[in-house]
Amino acid sequence: MVFNASRLKQCVCRSFGAFTLPITFSDTICHLGVCKTTREGKVDMASNLCTLVSDGESHTLPSLVVGQDQICSVSNVQSTPEIEKKYVHHVYDAIAPHFSSTRFAKWPKVATFLKSLPSGSLVLDAGCGNGKYLGFSPDCFFIGCDISAPLINICADRGHEVVVADAVNLPYRTDFGDAAISIAVLHHLSTENRRKKAIQELVRVVKKGGLVLITVWAVEQENRSLVTKWTPLSEKYVEEWIGPSSPRIRSPSSLNLESIPETEENGSREHLKDSKEISIENSQDSTCQTKDDSLSSKIKNNSENHQEYFVPWHLPYHCAEVSGASACALANGLAKKDDKKSAVVYNRYYHVFSEGELERLVSGMDNAVIVDQFFDKSNWCVILEKTL
């Protein structure tokens, strides 16, 4: 975790015990004691520590301390399902620079929420990605976290205060922040329990009276043609990892990961209207034509009943690490080549939310109430207020 020392004195040090992890100070930066840092101040994912100091609560950072085939034992948090590791974590690690280059537009509703916060507010961004909202308001302090170390490194390079962390196990003390945001994150969590836990964590880390903004992709896409470009997960596949038992995953050879071809246009940084920018972020600004009309028709007819999808991301060959993550993904069957588009195609897991689903996840909480809910650019959104 990397902080700018001068801003830290104003922000974190006003509540030094804010983190459930020990913090070490140096002349120019401060970082979590459990996380190694390079000379450039980037996160070193080689750490293998599994026991973290806390304030009496059990909070760990599996993404920070777990090797590829290791899992820290955490009694109060579910182990990360394989589908999230392979089709969320590994994918975003591989596409981080290219993904970041497409994430620059500020969603109007998020901007409005952040502008409404009192001056001096401490805002926690859970799932901050490339940090496009960090530092949005010069009158507020921002701390971001994300499961992807490469994305966190991008944030750190931009001077933001960030840490690698899991959305279902935030590394902050209870009642720490004045507000929290979770933008397009919960739909990457593969079970209802994990989605509930992520919401509970967002509420836990803000003070009484603090606000939490959550946005998720909706089943009810305004442009229904977008859904035909996604690959619905088969019922047999879904049954293998959703349920009370430990999540399991089929071998890559038995998975049908073929995505309907699409044309990628997400590399441009042209100034677009807000509505078009939101559409870009939901669809990777893609248009496609289906080679198999029968397949297209089948997916279209069934799309209303599906909530579990693989959504493709086309990583241009010139952006792919030929001998790195992409090469491994291709070898393991977790990505495929599309020579016609000169791209490596990754599939990202999504659970798209139906109308009322997000509100139902919150309804059982006794320490938060919904103060606003709305549908915006194919996203369901809620604003919560912590009451206890």
C-alpha positions in Angstrom: 0.0 0.0 0.0 1.5 3.3 -1.0 0.7 6.7 0.4 1.9 10.3 -0.2 3.3 11.3 3.2 2.1 14.9 3.1 -1.5 14.0 2.3 -1.3 11.1 4.7 -0.7 13.4 7.6 -4.0 15.2 6.8 -5.9 12.1 6.1 -5.0 8.7 7.6 -2.9 10.0 10.5 -5.8 11.9 11.8 -7.1 8.5 12.7 -3.8 6.5 12.8 -5.5 3.3 13.8 -7.8 3.4 10.8 -6.4 0.3 9.1 -6.6 -3.2 10.5 -3.0 -3.6 9.3 0.2 -2.2 10.8 1.6 0.9 9.0 5.2 1.7 8.5 6.5 5.2 7.9 9.5 6.4 5.9 10.7 9.8 4.9 8.7 10.0 1.8 6.0 7.3 1.8 4.1 5.1 4.2 3.0 1.6 3.4 1.4 -1.4 5.0 3.9 -3.4 7.0 2.7 -6.6 5.5 3.2 -5.5 1.9 6.6 -5.2 0.3 7.2 -2.2 -1.9 9.6 -1.7 -4.7 11.8 1.4 -5.1 9.1 2.8 -7.4 6.6 2.4 -4.6 4.6 -0.4 -6.3 2.8 -3.3 -4.7 4.9 -6.4 -4.5 2.6 -9.4 -4.7 5.3 -11.9 -3.7 4.4 -11.5 0.0 3.3 -14.8 1.6 2.2 -13.5 5.0 -1.2 -14.9 6.1 -1.5 -13.5 9.6 -2.4 -9.8 9.9 -2.6 -7.6 13.0 -6.0 -6.2 13.7 -8.0 -4.4 16.3 -9.6 -7.5 17.6 -11.5 -8.2 14.4 -10.4 -10.8 11.8 -9.7 -8.9 8.6 -7.2 -10.2 6.1 -6.2 -9.4 2.6 -6.2 -12.7 0.7 -5.3 -11.0 -2.6 -2.2 -9.4 -1.0 -0.9 -12.4 0.8 -2.0 -15.5 -1.1 0.0 -17.2 -3.8 -1.7 -18.5 -6.9 -2.5 -21.9 -5.4 -2.8 -20.8 -1.7 -5.7 -19.7 0.4 -5.4 -18.1 3.8 -7.9 -19.5 6.2 -10.4 -16.9 7.2 -13.4 -18.0 9.2 -15.6 -15.0 8.6 -15.1 -14.7 4.8 -15.7 -17.2 2.1 -12.7 -18.3 0.1 -12.6 -16.7 -3.4 -14.4 -19.0 -5.9 -12.4 -20.3 -8.7 -14.6 -18.6 -11.3 -13.7 -15.2 -9.8 -10.0 -16.0 -9.6 -9.8 -17.2 -13.2 -12.4 -14.9 -14.9 -12.1 -11.8 -12.9 -8.8 -11.5 -11.0 -6.6 -13.1 -13.6 -8.3 -11.3 -16.4 -8.0 -7.8 -15.0 -4.4 -8.4 -14.0 -3.7 -9.4 -17.7 -5.6 -6.5 -19.3 -4.9 -3.8 -16.7 -3.0 -1.2 -18.9 -5.4 -1.6 -21.8 -8.5 -1.6 -19.5 -7.1 1.6 -17.8 -6.7 3.3 -21.1 -10.5 3.0 -21.7 -11.5 4.2 -18.2 -11.4 8.0 -18.0 -15.0 9.2 -18.2 -16.6 10.2 -14.9 -20.2 8.9 -14.6 -22.5 11.9 -14.0 -24.4 10.2 -11.2 -21.2 9.3 -9.4 -19.8 12.8 -9.9 -23.0 14.3 -8.4 -22.7 12.0 -5.4 -19.1 12.9 -4.7 -19.8 16.6 -5.2 -22.5 16.5 -2.6 -20.2 15.3 0.2 -19.1 17.9 2.8 -15.6 19.4 2.5 -13.0 17.3 4.3 -14.9 14.0 3.8 -12.8 10.8 3.7 -14.1 8.7 0.8 -13.3 5.0 0.4 -13.4 3.6 -3.1 -13.8 -0.2 -3.0 -12.9 -1.6 -6.4 -11.2 1.6 -7.6 -9.8 0.1 -10.8 -7.4 2.6 -12.3 -8.4 5.3 -9.8 -10.5 7.5 -12.0 -12.6 8.8 -9.1 -9.7 9.1 -6.6 -9.0 12.7 -6.1 -12.1 13.7 -7.9 -12.9 16.4 -5.4 -9.9 18.5 -4.1 -11.9 19.2 -1.0 -12.1 15.5 0.0 -9.6 12.8 0.8 -9.7 9.5 -1.1 -8.4 6.0 -0.4 -8.9 3.3 -3.0 -8.6 -0.5 -3.0 -8.8 -3.1 -5.7 -8.2 -6.8 -6.0 -5.9 -6.3 -9.0 -2.3 -5.4 -8.1 -1.5 -4.1 -11.7 -4.4 -1.7 -11.5 -3.3 -0.6 -8.0 0.2 0.0 -9.4 -1.4 2.3 -12.0 -3.1 4.2 -9.2 0.1 4.4 -7.2 2.0 5.8 -10.2 -0.6 8.5 -10.4 0.0 9.5 -6.8 -3.2 8.0 -5.2 -3.4 6.4 -1.8 -4.3 2.8 -2.6 -4.1 -0.8 -1.3 -4.7 -4.2 -2.8 -7.7 -5.7 -1.0 -10.8 -7.8 -1.5 -14.2 -6.2 -1.6 -15.6 -8.8 0.8 -12.9 -8.1 3.3 -12.0 -4.4 3.4 -8.9 -3.5 5.4 -10.3 -0.5 7.2 -11.5 -0.1 10.8 -15.2 0.1 11.5 -16.6 3.6 11.4 -13.6 5.0 9.5 -14.8 6.8 6.4 -17.4 9.5 5.8 -18.5 7.8 2.6 -17.8 4.9 0.3 -18.4 4.0 -3.3 -18.5 0.7 -5.1 -18.8 1.3 -8.8 -19.4 -1.6 -11.1 -17.9 -4.2 -8.7 -20.5 -6.3 -7.1 -21.5 -7.9 -10.4 -18.1 -9.7 -10.5 -18.9 -11.6 -7.2 -20.3 -15.0 -8.0 -22.6 -15.8 -5.0 -25.3 -14.0 -3.2 -23.5 -14.4 0.1 -20.4 -12.7 -1.3 -22.5 -9.9 -2.7 -24.2 -9.4 0.6 -20.9 -9.5 2.4 -19.4 -6.8 0.2 -22.4 -4.5 0.9 -22.0 -5.2 4.7 -18.3 -4.3 4.4 -19.1 -1.0 2.7 -21.5 -0.1 5.4 -19.2 -1.3 8.2 -16.3 1.0 7.2 -18.3 4.2 7.2 -19.4 6.3 10.2 -22.9 6.5 11.4 -24.7 8.8 9.0 -22.2 8.0 6.3 -23.3 7.4 2.7 -22.6 4.4 0.4 -23.1 4.5 -3.4 -23.3 1.2 -5.2 -23.8 0.6 -8.9 -24.1 -2.7 -10.8 -24.8 -3.8 -14.3 -28.5 -4.5 -15.0 -30.1 -7.4 -16.8 -32.4 -4.7 -18.3 -29.9 -3.3 -20.7 -31.2 -0.3 -22.6 -29.5 -1.7 -25.7 -30.7 -5.3 -25.8 -28.4 -6.1 -28.7 -25.4 -5.9 -26.3 -26.6 -8.9 -24.5 -26.4 -11.0 -27.6 -22.7 -10.5 -27.6 -22.3 -12.1 -24.1 -22.0 -15.8 -23.5 -24.6 -17.1 -21.0 -23.2 -19.7 -18.6 -24.9 -23.0 -18.9 -27.0 -24.3 -16.0 -24.8 -27.3 -15.5 -21.8 -25.0 -15.2 -23.5 -22.6 -12.8 -24.6 -25.4 -10.5 -21.0 -26.4 -10.0 -19.9 -23.2 -8.3 -23.1 -21.7 -6.9 -24.3 -23.2 -3.6 -23.3 -23.8 0.0 -20.5 -26.2 -0.9 -17.0 -25.2 -1.9 -17.0 -23.7 -5.3 -15.6 -26.0 -8.0 -14.7 -25.3 -11.6 -14.7 -27.5 -14.7 -11.5 -28.1 -16.5 -10.8 -25.6 -19.3 -11.2 -28.3 -21.9 -14.8 -28.9 -20.9 -15.8 -25.3 -20.9 -17.4 -23.6 -23.8 -15.8 -20.2 -23.7 -16.4 -19.2 -27.3 -17.5 -15.6 -27.4 -19.6 -14.2 -30.2 -17.2 -12.1 -32.3 -17.3 -8.4 -31.8 -15.4 -5.4 -33.2 -13.4 -3.4 -30.7 -13.4 0.4 -30.8 -12.4 1.1 -27.2 -8.9 2.5 -27.8 -10.0 6.0 -28.6 -9.9 8.9 -26.2 -12.2 11.1 -28.1 -14.4 13.5 -26.2 -17.8 11.8 -26.1 -21.1 12.7 -24.6 -21.7 11.3 -21.1 -24.4 8.9 -22.2 -22.1 7.4 -24.8 -19.2 7.1 -22.4 -21.3 5.1 -20.0 -22.3 2.8 -22.9 -18.6 2.3 -23.6 -17.9 1.1 -20.1 -20.7 -1.4 -20.2 -20.0 -2.8 -23.6 -16.3 -2.1 -24.3 -17.7 0.1 -27.0 -18.1 -2.9 -29.2 -20.3 -3.8 -32.2 -20.5 -7.2 -33.7 -22.1 -9.4 -36.2 -23.0 -13.0 -35.5 -21.5 -15.7 -37.7 -24.1 -18.2 -36.6 -27.7 -17.0 -36.9 -29.1 -19.9 -34.9 -26.7 -19.3 -32.0 -27.6 -15.6 -32.0 -31.3 -16.4 -32.0 -30.9 -18.9 -29.2 -29.0 -16.5 -27.0 -31.4 -13.7 -27.7 -34.4 -15.8 -26.8 -32.8 -17.0 -23.5 -31.2 -13.7 -22.5 -34.2 -12.6 -20.4 -33.7 -15.5 -18.1 -30.0 -15.3 -17.7 -28.0 -13.4 -15.1 -24.7 -15.2 -15.3 -22.5 -14.3 -18.3 -19.0 -14.2 -19.8 -18.5 -10.8 -21.3 -15.5 -10.7 -23.7 -12.6 -8.3 -23.6 -10.4 -8.0 -26.7 -6.8 -7.3 -25.9 -5.0 -6.2 -29.0 -1.9 -8.2 -29.8 0.3 -5.2 -29.5 -0.9 -4.8 -25.9 -0.7 -8.4 -24.9 2.3 -9.8 -23.1 3.3 -12.5 -25.5 5.5 -14.3 -22.9 3.6 -13.2 -19.9 0.0 -13.4 -18.6 -1.6 -13.7 -22.0 0.7 -16.5 -23.1 -0.2 -18.4 -19.9 -3.9 -17.7 -20.4 -3.8 -19.0 -23.9 -1.9 -22.1 -22.9 -4.4 -22.8 -20.1 -7.4 -22.3 -22.3 -8.5 -19.2 -20.3 -8.2 -17.0 -23.4 -8.2 -17.4 -27.1 -6.7 -15.8 -30.1 -8.8 -13.9 -32.7 -6.4 -13.4 -35.6 -9.0 -11.6 -37.6 -9.1 -8.9 -35.0 -5.5 -9.3 -34.0 -6.5 -9.7 -30.4 -6.4 -12.1 -27.4 -10.0 -12.6 -26.2 -10.6 -12.9 -22.4 -13.9 -13.7 -20.8 -14.9 -11.7 -17.7 -17.5 -13.2 -15.3 -20.6 -11.1 -14.6 -23.7 -11.6 -12.5 -26.1 -8.9 -14.0 -28.7 -7.6 -11.5 -32.4 -7.8 -12.1 -34.8 -5.0 -11.0 -35.1 -4.9 -7.2 -32.3 -7.4 -6.6 -29.8 -4.9 -5.2 -32.5 -3.5 -2.8 -33.3 -7.0 -1.6 -29.7 -7.6 -0.7 -29.9 -4.5 1.6 -33.3 -5.1 3.0 -32.1 -7.5 5.7 -29.5 -5.1 7.1 -30.3 -3.5 10.5 -27.7 -0.8 10.3 -28.4 0.9 7.0 -31.4 2.3 5.0 -31.8 3.1 1.3 -32.1 6.8 0.8 -32.1 6.7 -3.0 -32.4 4.1 -5.7 -32.4 4.6 -9.5 -31.7 3.1 -12.9 -29.0 4.9 -14.8 -27.5 4.0 -18.2 -28.2 0.2 -17.8 -27.1 0.2 -14.2 -29.0 -0.3 -11.0 -27.9 2.0 -8.3 -28.6 2.6 -4.6 -27.4 5.1 -2.0 -27.4 3.8 1.6 -27.1 5.7 4.9 -25.6 4.0 7.9 -27.9 4.3 10.9 -26.1 2.5 13.7 
